[in-house]
């Protein structure tokens, strides 16, 4: 899948209209808001397109897969936490999802500002690490492109613990690309409309695409990127501050 695909499902009394930009899109909502009705309408049309009162308009065929689906999320507002629209976030401790280049980068940042930095050792461990710290102002950073299945229990924890903030960029690689440290006009065009460039048959998640894009674009430059081991050039002041400037409302130091 590449590009935007518009889906319109309707009868004489009811109409749903939405756009799909990714290989996985999750529709959520409270009970009785119409999620099951939408699925039933698509199913009815798929079973009997010529004799159904339901009309479905899309440039691709639409089907319903029955059975139990595991909940996952792929696109987020970047920051979760209390009162974030009214005040800046000034963390005392950072917890990164994994131990790769992203964690190594934030360890370097924390060293500059005398902050604690830990790794959760994987997205499935993040909840337990956050649940263990009661008093500190913690900023948890995870790849939004892959974190989705863990978000519900972390959000529930944040409702009880007002000192937790969750930051979910698409990925650390996306954050680097967005900072424009490579000074590449094509990258910025891609980031404006990634769905026009990412073929889901090749990339299950956008994180994989952004990793490959950054690796290829930085190859043979002083910013050559490796996911497993951070190139120290990303910790020089100019590059580091350019990356951090993309983390809106998050302030390191005084």
Secondary structure, DSSP 8 states (H G I E B T S, - for coil): --S-EEEEEE-SS-EEEEEE-SS-------TTSSHHHHHHHHHHHHH-TTT-S-EEE-SS------S----------SEESTTTTTS-B--SEEEESSSSHHHHHHHHHHHHHT-EEEE-SSGGGHHHHHHH--SS-EEEE--HHHHGGGHHHHHHHHHH-TTEEEE--S-HHHHHHHHTTT--HHHHHHHHTGGGT--TTT-SSHHHHHHHHHHHHHTTSTT---SSS--GGGGSHHHHHHHHTTSTTB----
